[in-house]
């Protein structure tokens, strides 16, 4: 799932429709894209407040430092892991058996 956010270098200034069109056209995304949100600060959405409170980054920071930070949530709604923006989906897939 993707949650567009314009808090990182103003990379997603467009409307929800423009962001979806760009992501689908340029990157052929095939996962759910949600409405644009804020992930840090006073306006952070409840989902990201929950995710960040459950798992800080490797340096102990709760805030999202850059877009493409990823979280793995188990079937019971527990935040199992947090991955840095540079972590690829393939690297996450390789680690999934540890949580299954």
C-alpha positions as CSV (number, residue, x, y, z in Angstrom):
1,X,0.0,0.0,0.0
2,X,1.2,3.5,-0.7
3,X,0.4,6.7,1.1
4,X,1.6,9.7,-0.8
5,X,3.2,12.5,1.2
6,X,4.6,15.8,0.2
7,X,6.8,16.3,3.3
8,X,9.9,15.0,1.6
9,X,11.5,17.4,-0.8
10,X,8.0,18.4,-2.2
11,X,8.1,15.4,-4.4
12,X,4.3,14.8,-4.4
13,X,2.7,18.3,-4.8
14,X,-0.1,17.2,-7.0
15,X,-3.7,16.1,-6.3
16,X,-4.4,12.5,-5.4
17,X,-5.5,11.8,-9.0
18,X,-2.3,13.4,-10.4
19,X,-0.1,11.3,-8.1
20,X,-1.9,8.1,-9.0
21,X,-1.7,8.9,-12.7
22,X,2.1,9.5,-12.4
23,X,2.8,6.4,-10.4
24,X,0.7,4.2,-12.7
25,X,2.1,5.7,-15.8
26,X,5.8,5.9,-14.8
27,X,6.2,3.0,-12.5
28,X,3.2,0.7,-13.4
29,X,2.2,0.4,-9.7
30,X,-0.2,-2.4,-9.0
31,X,-0.8,-1.9,-5.3
32,X,-3.4,0.3,-3.5
33,X,-2.6,4.1,-3.5
34,X,-4.3,6.0,-0.8
35,X,-5.0,9.7,-0.4
36,X,-2.1,12.1,0.3
37,X,-1.3,12.3,4.0
38,X,1.2,13.8,6.4
39,X,3.4,11.3,8.3
40,X,5.4,13.6,10.6
41,X,4.5,16.6,12.8
42,X,1.3,17.7,14.3
43,X,-0.7,16.8,11.2
44,X,0.5,13.2,11.0
45,X,-2.3,10.8,10.3
46,X,-3.3,8.3,13.0
47,X,-1.9,5.3,11.0
48,X,1.6,6.8,11.0
49,X,1.4,7.8,14.6
50,X,0.7,4.2,15.4
51,X,3.4,2.8,13.1
52,X,6.1,5.2,14.3
53,X,5.2,4.6,18.0
54,X,5.5,0.8,17.5
55,X,8.9,0.8,15.6
56,X,11.6,3.5,15.6
57,X,14.3,3.4,12.9
58,X,17.7,1.7,13.4
59,X,18.9,4.9,15.1
60,X,16.0,5.2,17.5
61,X,14.2,7.9,15.6
62,X,10.4,7.6,15.4
63,X,9.9,10.2,12.6
64,X,10.0,9.2,9.0
65,X,13.3,10.5,7.6
66,X,12.5,10.0,3.9
67,X,9.7,8.6,1.8
68,X,9.7,4.9,0.9
69,X,10.1,3.9,4.6
70,X,8.2,0.6,4.9
71,X,6.5,-1.2,7.7
72,X,5.5,-4.9,8.0
73,X,2.3,-5.4,10.0
74,X,1.3,-8.9,11.0
75,X,-2.2,-10.5,10.8
76,X,-3.0,-9.3,14.3
77,X,-2.2,-5.7,13.6
78,X,1.2,-5.7,15.3
79,X,4.0,-3.8,13.7
80,X,6.6,-6.5,13.1
81,X,9.3,-4.6,11.4
82,X,10.3,-1.2,9.9
83,X,12.5,-1.0,6.8
84,X,14.7,1.9,5.6
85,X,13.8,3.6,2.4
86,X,16.7,1.9,0.6
87,X,15.3,-1.6,1.5
88,X,14.0,-3.2,-1.6
89,X,10.7,-5.2,-1.8
90,X,12.8,-8.2,-2.7
91,X,14.9,-7.9,0.5
92,X,11.6,-7.7,2.5
93,X,10.3,-10.8,0.7
94,X,13.4,-12.7,1.6
95,X,12.8,-11.9,5.3
96,X,9.1,-12.7,5.3
97,X,9.5,-16.4,6.4
98,X,10.8,-15.0,9.7
99,X,7.4,-13.6,10.4
100,X,5.1,-16.3,9.0
